[in-house]
Amino acid sequence: MPRKKQALTVEDLWSLKRIGTPTISPDGRAACAPVTIYNMEKNEGSTELWLFPIDGSKSRRLTAGDKDSEPQWSPDGKWIAFAAKRKDDNEPQVYLIAPDGGEAVRLTTLATGAMALRWFADSRRIAFVSWVWPDLKTDKAQAARSKERKESKIKAHLTERAEYRFWDHWLTDGREPHVFAANVATGRARDLLAGTGLALQPWDPTSEHYDLSPDGRELAVTVDLASEPRMMNSVDIAVVSVDTGRHRVLTAQSGFSDEHPRYSPDGAHLAWHSYNLKRAFNDQGRLTLLERRSGRTRRLMPGLDRATTRHGWSQDGSALYFLVEDRGRQELCRLGLNDAMPEKIATGGTIGGFALSRDGRRVVFERSTLSYPPALFAIGGDGQGERTLDSPNRLLMSRVALGVTRELNIKGWGGEPVQAWVTYPPNFDPAKKWPLLNNIHGGPHSAHTDGWHFRWNMQAFAAMGYVVVCVNYHGSSGFGQRWLETITGNYGAKEYADTEAATDFMLRQGYIDRQRLVASGGSYGGYMVAYMNGHTDRYKTYVCHAGCFDWVSMMATDGYLFFAKELGAFHWDNPARVMKQSPHHYARRFKTPTLIIHGELDYRVPATQALQYYNTLHAKKVPARLVYFPDENHWILKPQNSRLWYREFSGWIKRYAAPGPSRRGRR
């Protein structure tokens, strides 16, 4: 007798193996990807590397480390390099392992560690990023200063920088990210930016922020040439001689903010992303192509009104592959250098990363949907023959009952079309009445996509007994540049209208109980539920996670320089305009009970925003509950904290809007 499927639980979410961005063997026969496995009782995760044969046969574990990540297959196919922090390492180092197994070999022993790996084309060297003190010349000196800082009884941060924190860490220790190269035969590593005065941006740089020319002589880096790096600054592409350190700036006169350089394998071109920050702080960007011999640049796909990310080259240098976000999906596309518009290679769901084989015949990519966690797929370079690779989550997902997901288009603010996703409970019966959970995304310039979310999982919410609606309101990404800019300087109003339009639409379907309406959101979504608390009382309760409450005291955020652009003014220049957009300005109207969740280490939305909102509600005698994590940042990342988060979320909304169908028929 077949086993009855059970609704998805938070324990199931943390039992799922989380697959990361893959790398592929040069011959296209196998992929390697990091797989993270969590242990709820130990309250920790471990990341291993797994091999996935492209023919779909059974996957196998390649490494057994605790923190093995960022696999990169060498161009000659002999090695898989990865970053790892093992028992003898104070910082992550570069390791090498043969694809057929055996013991991994540590290549580097730098005091400042290694991350963001990228091979040289000849497979004799590997590049990586390390955070160094630029005034120190040797690794021994770096180690001594690091030891001194760790052992010091003084932990004060001293700075005169305008931007001194980022997400959850401080940027006041004087270090900067440099690109190194390590010799595979000897392990000897050299700082390629030493003495140049150049560094990568300090905003968590990745391997997308630099590249190496095919002949190994040149390094292209994304640099902020201002006297002090800032998130609002325009950045440039500089090229550096690997041998001498001599450098020049390619994009000084471009008029754009330029980053993510990528050399074509034949060395003829360099492609990068350009952003017109002078016109719009939220510009979605464009791809720029440089012909290296002539020095001429041109814009690619001028008719494409969508953001592109993660671009890479076909082996013959005739085409670019990249991801395009479009109407709640992120798809893999290909562009020939003489084409006006790209062709779609892999569609549907949300593709998070991909890799191309050296022979150009295979692409492997990671994709998820609202109904399935990230899994690996392979497809031909021409978009033919898509194949699902072995999934380590297949058995668990076969035992879980999932709800149906629908894509809707409704009339939002001003009658303009707005996309929404709806996820129904697994046992949904339209003849009965159900509670509605309107879940609002953050950003605001992001989107609800047809993708799996571990921290805000729509299937988990639906499994609690709620119809879950996710609206891509005005300002969301994936709908073109004009749509992004429709809320600039007027936060709250159009997004609120779109959210209410979705609730109204669902009520007209006849199966939603208007006495059991709930709204939740995180970050900017948290801002929205706080804003809504001052504009409507038809929702029975709100959940506000890491929400912006007061745009004046939000000056404590790491991104405060955005405010003059986002809100249209700083509060001292136009108090009325800022107050109109700030939830705290409407506090006298607050009536709705609210669960407030925040992490102390959140520097993007400082934790005092939660305390202000919570105190305001209690001062007004509005029921409120505070869940405060001293060891979390903007996101809840630890397994047991996440389990508590889901339990608090579920318990709070059940208190005010009972889950599941009512016994009443359709009214």
Buried (B, 14 or more C-beta within 10 A) or exposed (E): EEEEEEBBBBEBBBBBBBBBBBBBBBEBBBBBBBBBBBEBEEEEBBBBBBBBBBEEEEBEEBBEBBBBBBBBBBBEBEBBBBBBBBEEBBBBBBBBBBBEEEEBEBBBBBBBBBBBBBBBBEBBBBBBBBBBBBEBEEBEBBBEBBEEBEEEEEEEEEEEEEBBBBBBEEBBBBBBBBBBBBBBEEBEBEBBBBEBEBBBBBBEBEBBBBBBBBEBBBBBBBBBBEEEBBBBBBBBBBBBBBEEBEBEBBBEEBEBBBBBBBBBBEBBBBBBBBBBBEEBBBBBBBBBBBEBEEEEBEEBBEEBBBBBBBBBBBBEBBBBBBBBBBBBBBBBBBBEBEEEEBEEBBBEBBBBBBBBBBEBBBBBBBBBBBBBBBBBBBBBBEBEEBBEBBBBBEEBBEEBBBBEBEEBEBBBBEEBEBBBBBBBBBEBEEEBBBBBBBBBBBBBBBBBBBBBBBEBBBBBBBBBBBBBBBBBBBBBBBBBBEBBBBBBBBBBBBBBBBBBBBBEBBBEEEBBBBEBBBBBBBBBBBBBBBBBBBEBEEBBBBBBBBBBBBBBBBEBBBBBBBBBBBBBBBBEEBEEBBBBBBBBBBBEEBEBBBBBBBBBBBBBBBBBBBBBBBEBBEEEEBBBBBBBBEEBBBBBBBBEBBBBBBEBBBEBBBBBBBBBBEEEEEE
